[in-house]
Amino acid sequence: MMNPSAVSSLRTTWRISALLVLFSLLPTSNAVTVYYQAGTQAAMAAAASPTGNYTGPAAYSPVTLAAPAPPGPTAFPTQFSLQLTNAVPQNASVAQNGSFFGFSIEMSVVNQVIGFNSTVLYVPFLNLMANIQQRVGRVNIRVGGNTQETATLVDSTPDGKILEKDKAGATNPTQTPPLIFTPDLLYMLRNVSDLVNVRWYLGVPFNDTSNFRLEIIEQGQQILGDYLIGLQAGNEPDLYANHGHRNQSYAPGDYFNDFGLLINAMSQDSSISPRSRDLLLGPSIQVLWTPEQIWNTGFVTAYSQELAFLSVERYPTDNCAVAFPGSDSTFHDPQQTFPTFLTHQSATGLVSEYLNSTAFALQNGKSLLMFETNTASCGGFPGISNSFGAALWGVDYALQMAAVNFGGALFHVGGQSVSYNPFTPPPTNESTFHQWTVGPIYYSALVVAEALGPSNTSQVLDLQANGANQFSPAYGIWEKGALARVVLINFVDDPSGQSDVFVSLGMSDASMPSQVDVKYLLSPSVSDIANFTWAGQTFGDNFASDGRPVGTVNVTTLPCTNGVCTIHVPAPGAAIVFLNSNANGGNNQNDGVTAAPATTFSTTTYTRTRNTITIDPAVLATSNGHSGSTYEQLGSTSADANKNGAVERRSVLLGAGLTAAVALVAGWLVL
């Protein structure tokens, strides 16, 4: 007889149904973001387009901007040397986790991006997360944003959905709709984590400090367990007064007091565990207050026990004048703004405001998170946010944050009316024939994951390359105390090849290897909104991806001569130079060459079809990595049962000869 712990382990193994991961393109809602007011999508596209012809959702905008002209040989030397040390330099960062680059998903769109409910998860999303897990072992995701502030957990919604938006109740300037959501949303997150190692940050509603709604903590801790890693207390409190969430005199001291009220409310709730009470993070301010104004209130000292992380949020610019016509926001012309993203100054300028705070956080035993960021707030810029230039910018910005001791960075995911999404599902009425759109920021995530690696020991240094030239930044990555990788970026757009750079790498205290492996992030132009490749693989253009990279991995092996390795970086492009032959980006600690196999999920079943469909038994046999030739129990999920914080339901599939008829009724699975 099996002992109880073995039985429990076996049950956990089969918690999620193989059928669950067959679903790929479930219907998604067209009301996709907090910025949904009439005319927004058309106005955003028209502002970025000389002709203004495109009026569809910004997430799929075909608008293409003109690439900046090359700076010329005087401003941009194309040959330079980098003399490195094998030993870790004193000014390198602290050891960074490979999961440094994560995602922030607006709460109001989780049923479009993550899953329809706990039973049906979106397979492209699972695949996209699995790609990163393969490289670094885990992914950190925040579910929240403006819509978390008024969210209320309810037992059920009138139409059975996991969340509903009250658009009629949106009264503030950002038109953020109040939300209601059910526990099934949390079960959905847990079921994702049971398939892919995703860890979650949740937002605590902060709009009513006299009656904190703590149900998201109570049920979140029970359902997510150790997959819950943080609880955000207040989203952009420095904007509360402007957005009508507090009175006009609201100041850092008031946030300090409100944070204390939340701690007191949690301490009086006996159902909240001691661990959950110590998962808070703040202040998550944007631009109107400085972090120092918060630190000077005594915030960290007073609440050190409860603070798991310190946090800020920042976008380099905004497109609010277009998103909210008639507001007093400054209009930023996309064509004139584009070059500002194609320089190292964009990254260094952003992080310079936080150098004091990252040091302060470490001195107090904390980690400072960039909790929400992307190219531009209020939806981004079509032509910039979805361009190859944004991919290069994302790599530079993330590594710059790592170099100055941020503890992580979460790039925001909105809905179809924003152009900066790392990934976007198709519109509802196209979900049966269109796949997902993978944006440039997701490519940035893959590059940064491979640059940092899975050991959680990588230390990062901005090498001030090429005389600190703003068009060719470079980073050294030291892993386990030795130089392991170098990242090179070329922001210049020049199809002639005359702006390609050639970097001579050497070491002063050790010998360079006889050869190095190089992987390239490439596209013909910084203004391209398609044709991106990472190491020869791509996720295709708009509506083209099921979350799995397409193509053969291309690793370039270059010889080194007399202790010098010369690396060619096209204009535009980025490269990771692997000094230890670990160029496959895998999470396999025993083999530096072979990548760990990626867990991917089949996308063969479509929803909202008229008739019952038959799934080929061979597909069922291989869809979740299980053999159909043996007796196996494969469970799906249901909110009716609870096992170790996740839902559990079972069905039995027999033999390779099984023919499965799956009836799909309005997106629900009926066996």
C-alpha positions as CSV (number, residue, x, y, z in Angstrom):
1,M,0.0,0.0,0.0
2,M,1.3,3.5,-0.9
3,N,1.8,5.8,2.1
4,P,-0.4,8.9,2.4
5,S,2.3,11.3,1.2
6,A,2.9,9.2,-1.9
7,V,-0.8,9.1,-2.6
8,S,-1.0,12.9,-2.2
9,S,2.0,13.4,-4.6
10,L,0.3,11.1,-7.2
11,R,-2.9,13.0,-6.9
12,T,-1.1,16.4,-7.3
13,T,0.7,15.0,-10.4
14,W,-2.6,14.5,-12.2
15,R,-4.4,17.6,-11.0
16,I,-4.7,19.2,-14.4
17,S,-6.4,17.5,-17.3
18,A,-4.5,16.8,-20.5
19,L,-7.7,18.1,-22.2
20,L,-7.3,21.4,-20.5
21,V,-4.1,22.2,-22.4
22,L,-5.7,21.5,-25.8
23,F,-7.6,24.7,-25.7
24,S,-6.0,27.6,-27.5
25,L,-8.2,30.3,-28.8
26,L,-11.2,30.8,-26.6
27,P,-13.4,33.8,-27.1
28,T,-12.0,37.0,-25.6
29,S,-13.8,40.2,-24.6
30,N,-13.6,43.3,-26.8
31,A,-13.6,45.6,-23.7
32,V,-10.0,45.1,-23.0
33,T,-8.4,47.9,-20.9
34,V,-9.0,50.6,-18.5
35,Y,-8.5,53.1,-21.4
36,Y,-11.6,52.1,-23.3
37,Q,-13.4,55.4,-23.9
38,A,-14.9,56.0,-27.3
39,G,-12.5,56.9,-30.1
40,T,-9.4,56.0,-28.3
41,Q,-8.2,53.3,-30.6
42,A,-8.7,55.3,-33.8
43,A,-7.2,58.4,-32.3
44,M,-4.1,56.5,-31.1
45,A,-3.5,55.0,-34.6
46,A,-4.2,58.3,-36.4
47,A,-1.7,60.1,-34.1
48,A,1.0,57.7,-35.1
49,S,0.2,57.5,-38.8
50,P,0.9,60.2,-41.3
51,T,-2.3,59.2,-43.1
52,G,-4.4,58.1,-40.1
53,N,-5.9,55.3,-42.2
54,Y,-5.9,52.5,-39.6
55,T,-8.6,52.7,-37.0
56,G,-8.5,49.1,-35.6
57,P,-7.2,48.0,-32.2
58,A,-3.8,49.5,-31.5
59,A,-2.4,46.0,-30.5
60,Y,-2.4,45.0,-34.2
61,S,-1.6,48.4,-35.7
62,P,0.2,48.3,-39.1
63,V,1.6,51.8,-38.6
64,T,5.3,52.0,-39.4
65,L,7.5,55.0,-38.6
66,A,10.6,56.2,-40.3
67,A,13.8,54.9,-38.8
68,P,16.3,57.6,-37.6
69,A,19.3,58.2,-39.9
70,P,22.6,56.7,-38.9
71,P,24.7,59.0,-36.7
72,G,27.8,58.7,-38.9
73,P,31.3,57.5,-38.2
74,T,32.3,60.5,-36.0
75,A,29.4,60.1,-33.6
76,F,29.5,56.3,-33.8
77,P,32.8,54.4,-34.0
78,T,32.1,50.9,-35.3
79,Q,35.2,49.2,-34.0
80,F,36.1,49.1,-30.4
81,S,37.6,46.8,-27.7
82,L,36.3,45.6,-24.4
83,Q,39.0,44.5,-21.9
84,L,37.2,42.4,-19.2
85,T,38.2,40.5,-16.1
86,N,37.2,37.0,-15.3
87,A,36.9,38.0,-11.7
88,V,33.7,39.9,-10.7
89,P,34.4,43.7,-10.7
90,Q,33.6,45.5,-7.5
91,N,30.9,47.7,-9.1
92,A,28.9,44.8,-10.5
93,S,25.4,44.3,-9.3
94,V,24.2,42.0,-6.6
95,A,23.4,38.4,-7.7
96,Q,20.2,38.6,-9.8
97,N,17.5,36.0,-10.3
98,G,17.1,34.6,-13.8
99,S,13.4,35.5,-13.4
100,F,14.2,39.2,-13.2
101,F,12.2,40.1,-16.3
102,G,8.5,39.3,-15.5
103,F,5.1,40.6,-16.5
104,S,2.3,42.7,-15.1
105,I,-1.1,41.9,-16.4
106,E,-4.0,44.3,-15.9
107,M,-6.5,42.6,-13.7
108,S,-9.4,43.5,-16.0
109,V,-8.0,41.5,-18.9
110,V,-6.9,38.2,-17.2
111,N,-9.8,36.4,-18.7
112,Q,-8.5,37.4,-22.1
113,V,-4.8,36.7,-21.6
114,I,-4.5,33.8,-19.1
115,G,-7.7,31.8,-19.4
116,F,-11.5,31.8,-19.8
117,N,-11.8,30.3,-16.3
118,S,-10.0,27.7,-14.1
119,T,-11.0,24.9,-16.3
120,V,-9.9,26.4,-19.7
121,L,-6.5,28.0,-19.9
122,Y,-5.2,29.7,-23.0
123,V,-2.6,27.4,-24.5
124,P,-0.5,30.2,-26.2
125,F,-0.1,31.8,-22.8
126,L,1.1,28.6,-21.3
127,N,3.6,28.1,-24.1
128,L,4.9,31.6,-23.8
129,M,5.5,31.1,-20.1
130,A,7.0,27.7,-20.7
131,N,9.6,29.3,-23.0
132,I,10.8,31.4,-20.2
133,Q,10.6,28.7,-17.6
134,Q,12.8,26.6,-19.8
135,R,15.5,29.2,-19.7
136,V,15.4,30.3,-16.0
137,G,13.1,28.0,-14.1
138,R,10.2,30.3,-13.2
139,V,8.2,33.4,-14.2
140,N,7.0,36.2,-11.9
141,I,3.6,37.8,-12.8
142,R,1.7,40.6,-11.2
143,V,-2.1,40.6,-11.6
144,G,-3.4,44.1,-10.9
145,G,-3.0,47.7,-12.0
146,N,-5.6,50.5,-11.8
147,T,-8.4,47.9,-11.9
148,Q,-7.3,46.2,-8.7
149,E,-8.2,49.3,-6.6
150,T,-11.9,48.8,-6.9
151,A,-12.0,45.0,-7.4
152,T,-14.4,43.0,-5.2
153,L,-14.4,39.3,-4.8
154,V,-17.8,37.8,-5.0
155,D,-19.1,34.2,-4.9
156,S,-20.4,34.3,-8.4
157,T,-21.4,36.7,-11.3
158,P,-24.8,36.8,-13.0
159,D,-23.5,35.3,-16.2
160,G,-21.0,32.9,-14.6
161,K,-17.9,34.6,-15.8
162,I,-14.8,34.9,-13.5
163,L,-14.9,38.7,-13.7
164,E,-17.2,41.5,-14.8
165,K,-16.5,45.2,-15.4
166,D,-19.0,47.9,-14.4
167,K,-18.4,50.4,-17.1
168,A,-21.3,52.6,-16.0
169,G,-19.5,53.0,-12.6
170,A,-16.3,54.4,-14.2
171,T,-16.2,58.0,-13.0
172,N,-12.5,58.9,-12.6
173,P,-10.4,60.5,-15.4
174,T,-8.8,57.2,-16.5
175,Q,-12.2,55.6,-17.0
176,T,-11.2,52.6,-14.9
177,P,-14.2,50.4,-14.4
178,P,-14.9,48.8,-11.0
179,L,-14.5,45.0,-11.1
180,I,-16.1,42.1,-9.5
181,F,-14.4,38.7,-9.7
182,T,-14.9,35.2,-8.3
183,P,-12.6,32.8,-6.6
184,D,-12.3,30.9,-9.9
185,L,-10.0,33.6,-11.1
186,L,-7.6,32.6,-8.3
187,Y,-8.0,28.9,-9.1
188,M,-7.2,29.8,-12.7
189,L,-3.9,31.3,-11.6
190,R,-3.1,28.3,-9.5
191,N,-3.8,25.9,-12.3
192,V,-1.4,27.8,-14.5
193,S,1.3,27.4,-11.8
194,D,0.6,23.7,-11.7
195,L,1.5,23.5,-15.3
196,V,4.2,26.2,-15.6
197,N,6.2,27.6,-12.6
198,V,4.6,31.0,-12.4
199,R,4.7,33.0,-9.2
200,W,2.1,35.7,-8.5
201,Y,1.8,39.2,-7.1
202,L,-1.8,40.3,-6.3
203,G,-3.2,43.7,-5.6
204,V,-5.2,44.5,-2.5
205,P,-8.1,46.9,-3.1
206,F,-7.1,50.3,-1.6
207,N,-10.0,52.6,-2.4
208,D,-11.8,52.2,0.9
209,T,-9.4,52.3,3.9
210,S,-12.4,52.2,6.3
211,N,-13.4,48.8,5.0
212,F,-10.6,47.0,3.4
213,R,-11.8,44.1,1.2
214,L,-9.3,41.4,2.3
215,E,-11.0,38.4,0.6
216,I,-8.3,38.4,-2.2
217,I,-5.7,37.8,0.5
218,E,-7.8,35.2,2.4
219,Q,-8.5,33.1,-0.6
220,G,-5.4,34.0,-2.5
221,Q,-3.2,32.4,0.3
222,Q,-5.4,29.3,0.4
223,I,-5.6,28.7,-3.3
224,L,-2.1,29.9,-4.5
225,G,-0.1,28.7,-1.5
226,D,3.6,29.4,-2.0
227,Y,3.0,30.6,-5.5
228,L,1.7,33.8,-3.9
229,I,4.9,35.9,-3.4
230,G,3.6,39.5,-2.9
231,L,0.6,41.7,-2.1
232,Q,0.6,45.2,-3.5
233,A,-0.9,47.9,-1.2
234,G,-1.9,50.8,-3.4
235,N,-1.3,51.3,-7.1
236,E,0.2,54.7,-8.0
237,P,-0.9,56.5,-4.8
238,D,0.9,59.7,-6.0
239,L,-1.8,59.9,-8.8
240,Y,-4.7,59.3,-6.4
241,A,-5.6,63.0,-6.1
242,N,-5.4,63.6,-9.8
243,H,-7.6,60.5,-10.5
244,G,-10.2,61.4,-8.0
245,H,-9.3,58.5,-5.6
246,R,-8.4,60.8,-2.7
247,N,-8.7,64.5,-1.8
248,Q,-6.4,67.0,-3.5
249,S,-4.2,67.3,-0.4
250,Y,-3.2,63.6,-0.4
251,A,0.5,63.4,0.4
252,P,3.2,60.8,1.2
253,G,2.3,61.0,4.9
254,D,-1.3,60.0,4.1
255,Y,-0.1,57.0,2.2
256,F,2.0,56.0,5.1
257,N,-1.0,56.2,7.4
258,D,-3.2,54.2,4.9
259,F,-0.6,51.5,4.7
260,G,-0.7,51.2,8.5
261,L,-4.5,50.9,8.4
262,L,-4.2,48.0,6.0
263,I,-1.6,46.3,8.3
264,N,-3.9,46.8,11.2
265,A,-6.9,45.4,9.3
266,M,-4.9,42.3,8.3
267,S,-3.7,41.7,11.8
268,Q,-7.3,41.6,13.0
269,D,-8.3,39.1,10.4
270,S,-7.6,35.7,12.0
271,S,-8.0,33.9,8.6
272,I,-4.9,35.7,7.2
273,S,-1.8,33.7,7.9
274,P,1.4,35.2,9.4
275,R,3.2,34.6,6.1
276,S,0.6,36.5,4.1
277,R,0.9,39.5,6.6
278,D,4.5,39.8,5.6
279,L,4.0,39.8,1.8
280,L,3.1,43.5,1.4
281,L,4.9,45.8,-1.1
282,G,4.8,49.5,-1.7
283,P,4.7,52.4,-2.4
284,S,4.4,51.7,-6.1
285,I,4.5,55.4,-7.0
286,Q,4.7,56.7,-10.5
287,V,6.1,60.3,-11.1
288,L,4.5,62.9,-8.9
289,W,6.2,61.8,-5.7
290,T,9.8,60.8,-5.4
291,P,10.7,57.6,-3.5
292,E,12.7,59.7,-1.1
293,Q,9.5,61.4,0.0
294,I,8.1,58.0,1.0
295,W,11.3,56.8,2.7
296,N,11.5,60.1,4.7
297,T,8.2,59.3,6.3
298,G,9.8,56.3,8.1
299,F,7.9,53.9,5.9
300,V,10.5,51.2,5.6
301,T,11.5,51.3,9.3
302,A,7.9,51.3,10.6
303,Y,6.7,48.5,8.3
304,S,9.9,46.5,7.8
305,Q,8.3,43.3,9.1
306,E,5.4,43.4,6.8
307,L,7.2,44.7,3.7
308,A,8.4,41.8,1.4
309,F,9.5,44.3,-1.3
310,L,9.8,48.0,-2.0
311,S,8.3,49.0,-5.4
312,V,8.0,51.8,-7.9
313,E,6.3,52.1,-11.3
314,R,7.6,54.1,-14.2
315,Y,7.0,54.6,-17.9
316,P,9.5,56.8,-19.8
317,T,6.8,58.8,-21.5
318,D,3.1,58.8,-22.2
319,N,0.5,58.9,-24.9
320,C,-2.2,60.3,-22.7
321,A,-3.0,63.3,-24.8
322,V,-4.2,60.8,-27.5
323,A,-5.8,58.3,-25.2
324,F,-7.8,61.0,-23.4
325,P,-8.6,63.8,-25.9
326,G,-9.3,67.1,-24.2
327,S,-7.1,66.4,-21.2
328,D,-4.3,68.7,-20.2
329,S,-1.6,66.0,-21.1
330,T,1.2,67.0,-23.4
331,F,1.1,65.6,-26.9
332,H,4.1,63.6,-27.9
333,D,4.6,63.1,-31.6
334,P,5.5,59.5,-32.2
335,Q,7.9,60.2,-35.1
336,Q,9.8,62.7,-33.0
337,T,9.7,60.5,-29.9
338,F,10.9,57.3,-31.6
339,P,14.7,58.2,-31.6
340,T,14.6,58.8,-27.8
341,F,14.1,55.0,-27.4
342,L,17.0,54.2,-29.6
343,T,19.8,55.4,-27.3
344,H,21.4,54.1,-24.1
345,Q,20.4,57.4,-22.4
346,S,16.8,56.2,-22.3
347,A,17.7,53.4,-19.9
348,T,20.3,55.2,-17.9
349,G,18.2,58.3,-17.6
350,L,15.2,56.3,-16.3
351,V,17.2,54.4,-13.6
352,S,19.3,57.3,-12.5
353,E,16.3,58.6,-10.4
354,Y,16.3,55.3,-8.4
355,L,20.0,54.8,-7.7
356,N,19.6,56.2,-4.1
357,S,16.5,54.0,-3.6
358,T,18.1,50.7,-4.8
359,A,21.0,51.3,-2.4
360,F,18.5,52.3,0.4
361,A,16.5,49.1,-0.2
362,L,19.6,46.9,0.1
363,Q,20.7,48.7,3.2
364,N,17.4,47.8,4.7
365,G,17.4,44.2,3.6
366,K,14.9,44.7,0.9
367,S,14.7,44.5,-2.9
368,L,13.3,47.4,-5.0
369,L,11.0,46.2,-7.8
370,M,10.1,48.1,-11.0
371,F,6.5,46.8,-10.5
372,E,5.0,48.1,-13.7
373,T,6.7,49.6,-16.8
374,N,6.7,49.6,-20.6
375,T,7.4,52.0,-23.4
376,A,4.7,54.6,-22.7
377,S,1.7,54.8,-20.4
378,C,-1.8,55.4,-21.7
379,G,-1.4,52.5,-24.2
380,G,2.0,53.2,-25.8
381,F,2.7,54.4,-29.3
382,P,1.8,52.4,-32.4
383,G,4.9,52.3,-34.5
384,I,7.2,52.6,-31.4
385,S,5.9,50.2,-28.8
386,N,5.4,47.4,-31.3
387,S,8.6,48.0,-33.3
388,F,12.0,46.2,-33.2
389,G,13.4,49.3,-31.6
390,A,11.3,48.5,-28.6
391,A,12.8,45.0,-28.4
392,L,16.3,46.5,-28.2
393,W,15.1,49.2,-25.8
394,G,13.6,46.5,-23.5
395,V,16.8,44.5,-23.4
396,D,18.9,47.6,-22.5
397,Y,16.4,48.9,-20.0
398,A,16.0,45.6,-18.2
399,L,19.7,44.9,-18.0
400,Q,20.3,48.5,-16.8
401,M,17.9,48.0,-14.0
402,A,19.6,44.7,-13.1
403,A,23.0,46.5,-13.2
404,V,21.9,49.1,-10.6
405,N,20.4,46.6,-8.2
406,F,16.7,46.6,-9.0
407,G,15.4,43.2,-7.9
408,G,13.0,42.6,-10.8
409,A,11.1,44.4,-13.5
410,L,7.5,43.7,-14.7
411,F,6.5,44.8,-18.2
412,H,2.8,45.6,-18.4
413,V,0.2,43.7,-20.5
414,G,-3.0,45.5,-21.2
415,G,-5.7,44.7,-23.8
416,Q,-6.2,45.2,-27.5
417,S,-6.3,48.9,-27.3
418,V,-2.7,49.2,-26.2
419,S,0.3,48.8,-28.5
420,Y,3.0,47.7,-26.0
421,N,1.8,44.3,-25.1
422,P,4.4,41.5,-25.0
423,F,1.6,39.2,-26.2
424,T,-2.0,39.7,-27.3
425,P,-4.8,37.2,-28.1
426,P,-6.9,37.8,-31.2
427,P,-10.2,39.7,-31.1
428,T,-13.3,37.6,-30.2
429,N,-14.7,37.4,-33.7
430,E,-11.3,36.3,-35.1
431,S,-10.3,33.7,-32.6
432,T,-11.3,30.7,-34.7
433,F,-8.9,31.6,-37.5
434,H,-6.3,34.0,-36.0
435,Q,-3.7,33.1,-33.4
436,W,-1.8,35.4,-31.0
437,T,0.4,38.4,-31.7
438,V,3.8,38.3,-29.9
439,G,5.3,41.7,-29.5
440,P,8.9,42.9,-29.3
441,I,8.9,43.1,-25.5
442,Y,8.5,39.4,-25.3
443,Y,11.6,38.9,-27.4
444,S,13.3,41.2,-24.9
445,A,12.2,38.9,-22.1
446,L,13.8,35.9,-23.8
447,V,17.1,37.7,-24.4
448,V,17.3,38.9,-20.8
449,A,16.4,35.4,-19.5
450,E,19.2,33.9,-21.4
451,A,21.6,36.7,-20.5
452,L,21.0,36.1,-16.8
453,G,20.6,32.3,-16.9
454,P,19.0,30.0,-14.4
455,S,21.7,29.9,-11.6
456,N,20.4,33.0,-9.8
457,T,24.0,34.0,-9.2
458,S,24.5,36.4,-12.2
459,Q,26.0,39.8,-11.5
460,V,25.6,42.5,-14.1
461,L,27.7,45.5,-15.1
462,D,27.2,48.3,-17.6
463,L,30.6,48.2,-19.4
464,Q,30.4,51.8,-20.6
465,A,31.3,50.4,-24.0
466,N,32.7,52.3,-27.0
467,G,33.6,55.3,-24.9
468,A,30.2,55.2,-23.3
469,N,28.7,55.7,-26.8
470,Q,24.9,56.0,-26.6
471,F,24.2,53.7,-29.6
472,S,26.3,50.7,-28.6
473,P,25.8,49.7,-24.9
474,A,27.2,46.5,-23.6
475,Y,26.9,44.5,-20.4
476,G,29.1,41.9,-18.7
477,I,27.4,39.0,-16.9
478,W,29.4,37.2,-14.2
479,E,27.9,33.9,-13.0
480,K,29.2,31.9,-10.0
481,G,32.0,34.4,-9.7
482,A,33.4,34.2,-13.3
483,L,32.7,36.0,-16.5
484,A,30.1,34.0,-18.4
485,R,28.3,36.2,-21.0
486,V,28.6,39.6,-22.7
487,V,25.5,41.4,-24.1
488,L,26.1,43.8,-27.0
489,I,23.5,46.1,-28.5
490,N,23.5,48.2,-31.7
491,F,20.7,50.8,-31.8
492,V,21.6,52.2,-35.2
493,D,19.5,51.5,-38.3
494,D,21.7,51.2,-41.4
495,P,20.9,48.6,-44.1
496,S,24.2,49.5,-45.9
497,G,26.2,47.6,-43.2
498,Q,28.4,50.6,-42.6
499,S,27.1,51.0,-39.0
500,D,27.6,47.3,-38.1
501,V,29.9,47.1,-35.1
502,F,32.9,44.9,-34.5
503,V,33.7,44.4,-30.8
504,S,37.1,42.9,-29.8
505,L,36.6,41.1,-26.5
506,G,39.6,40.2,-24.3
507,M,40.4,39.4,-20.6
508,S,43.2,40.9,-18.5
509,D,43.3,38.3,-15.7
510,A,42.5,35.1,-17.6
511,S,42.5,33.6,-21.1
512,M,39.6,33.9,-23.5
513,P,38.3,30.6,-24.7
514,S,39.4,29.3,-28.2
515,Q,35.9,30.1,-29.5
516,V,32.6,31.6,-28.3
517,D,29.0,31.0,-29.2
518,V,26.8,34.0,-30.2
519,K,23.0,34.3,-30.5
520,Y,21.5,37.3,-32.2
521,L,18.3,39.4,-31.8
522,L,17.7,40.7,-35.4
523,S,15.3,42.5,-37.7
524,P,16.0,44.4,-40.9
525,S,15.1,47.8,-39.3
526,V,14.4,49.3,-35.9
527,S,11.0,50.5,-37.4
528,D,9.9,47.0,-38.4
529,I,6.8,45.8,-36.6
530,A,7.4,42.2,-37.8
531,N,10.3,40.0,-39.0
532,F,11.9,39.7,-35.5
533,T,14.1,36.7,-34.8
534,W,15.9,35.5,-31.7
535,A,18.7,33.0,-32.6
536,G,17.0,32.3,-35.9
537,Q,13.5,31.6,-34.4
538,T,10.4,33.8,-34.6
539,F,6.9,34.0,-33.3
540,G,5.7,35.4,-36.7
541,D,3.7,38.5,-37.5
542,N,0.4,39.6,-36.1
543,F,-2.1,36.7,-35.5
544,A,0.6,34.1,-36.2
545,S,1.7,32.4,-33.0
546,D,0.6,29.7,-30.7
547,G,3.3,30.7,-28.2
548,R,5.9,28.3,-29.6
549,P,9.0,29.7,-31.5
550,V,9.2,28.6,-35.1
551,G,12.4,27.8,-36.9
552,T,15.7,26.2,-36.1
553,V,17.9,27.6,-33.4
554,N,20.9,29.4,-34.9
555,V,24.0,29.7,-32.8
556,T,27.0,31.2,-34.4
557,T,30.4,29.9,-33.3
558,L,33.2,32.4,-33.7
559,P,37.0,31.6,-33.2
560,C,39.2,33.6,-30.9
561,T,42.7,34.5,-31.9
562,N,45.6,35.5,-29.6
563,G,43.2,35.9,-26.7
564,V,40.8,38.2,-28.6
565,C,37.3,37.3,-29.8
566,T,35.8,39.7,-32.4
567,I,32.0,39.9,-32.4
568,H,30.0,41.4,-35.3
569,V,26.7,43.1,-34.3
570,P,24.5,44.2,-37.2
571,A,22.8,47.6,-37.3
572,P,20.3,47.1,-35.8
573,G,20.7,44.1,-33.5
574,A,21.8,42.7,-30.2
575,A,23.9,39.7,-29.3
576,I,24.7,37.5,-26.4
577,V,28.3,36.1,-26.4
578,F,28.5,32.9,-24.4
579,L,32.0,32.3,-23.1
580,N,31.2,28.9,-21.5
581,S,29.5,27.2,-24.5
582,N,26.0,27.5,-22.8
583,A,24.4,29.1,-25.9
584,N,21.2,27.1,-25.9
585,G,19.6,29.1,-23.1
586,G,18.5,26.0,-21.2
587,N,17.8,25.4,-17.6
588,N,20.0,22.3,-17.4
589,Q,22.6,22.6,-14.8
590,N,24.3,19.3,-15.6
591,D,25.0,20.1,-19.3
592,G,26.2,23.5,-20.4
593,V,25.5,22.9,-24.0
594,T,22.1,21.1,-24.2
595,A,19.0,23.1,-23.3
596,A,16.4,21.6,-21.1
597,P,13.4,20.4,-23.2
598,A,10.6,23.0,-23.3
599,T,7.2,21.9,-22.1
600,T,4.8,23.0,-24.8
601,F,1.0,22.5,-25.2
602,S,-0.9,21.5,-28.2
603,T,-3.3,24.0,-29.8
604,T,-5.5,21.7,-31.9
605,T,-8.9,22.4,-30.4
606,Y,-11.1,25.4,-31.1
607,T,-14.0,26.7,-29.2
608,R,-17.3,28.2,-30.2
609,T,-17.8,25.9,-33.1
610,R,-21.2,24.7,-34.1
611,N,-20.8,21.0,-34.0
612,T,-19.2,18.3,-31.9
613,I,-15.7,17.7,-33.1
614,T,-13.5,14.6,-33.0
615,I,-9.9,14.8,-31.7
616,D,-7.4,12.5,-33.3
617,P,-6.3,9.9,-30.6
618,A,-2.7,10.5,-31.5
619,V,-3.1,14.2,-30.6
620,L,-4.6,13.2,-27.2
621,A,-1.7,10.8,-26.6
622,T,1.0,13.4,-27.1
623,S,-0.7,16.7,-26.2
624,N,0.5,16.9,-22.7
625,G,3.6,14.7,-23.0
626,H,1.8,11.5,-21.9
627,S,1.6,8.2,-23.7
628,G,-1.8,7.0,-24.9
629,S,-0.6,3.4,-24.8
630,T,-0.9,3.0,-21.0
631,Y,-3.6,3.4,-18.5
632,E,-3.3,6.9,-17.0
633,Q,-5.5,9.2,-15.0
634,L,-5.6,12.7,-16.4
635,G,-7.6,15.2,-14.4
636,S,-9.3,18.4,-15.5
637,T,-10.2,21.1,-13.0
638,S,-13.3,22.2,-11.2
639,A,-14.0,24.7,-8.5
640,D,-16.1,22.0,-6.8
641,A,-13.2,20.3,-5.2
642,N,-10.1,21.6,-3.4
643,K,-6.8,19.7,-3.0
644,N,-3.7,21.5,-1.6
645,G,-5.1,24.9,-2.7
646,A,-5.9,23.9,-6.3
647,V,-9.0,22.5,-7.9
648,E,-9.1,18.8,-8.9
649,R,-11.3,16.7,-11.1
650,R,-10.5,13.4,-12.9
651,S,-11.5,11.6,-16.0
652,V,-10.0,8.4,-17.4
653,L,-8.6,8.0,-20.9
654,L,-7.9,4.5,-22.2
655,G,-5.6,3.3,-24.9
656,A,-4.1,4.5,-28.1
657,G,-7.2,3.5,-30.0
658,L,-9.5,5.9,-28.1
659,T,-11.6,8.2,-30.2
660,A,-12.7,11.2,-28.2
661,A,-15.7,13.3,-29.1
662,V,-15.6,16.6,-27.4
663,A,-18.7,18.7,-27.4
664,L,-18.0,22.4,-27.2
665,V,-21.0,24.5,-26.1
666,A,-20.4,28.3,-25.9
667,G,-16.8,27.7,-24.8
668,W,-17.6,25.2,-22.0
669,L,-16.2,21.7,-22.1
670,V,-18.8,18.9,-21.8
671,L,-17.5,15.3,-21.5
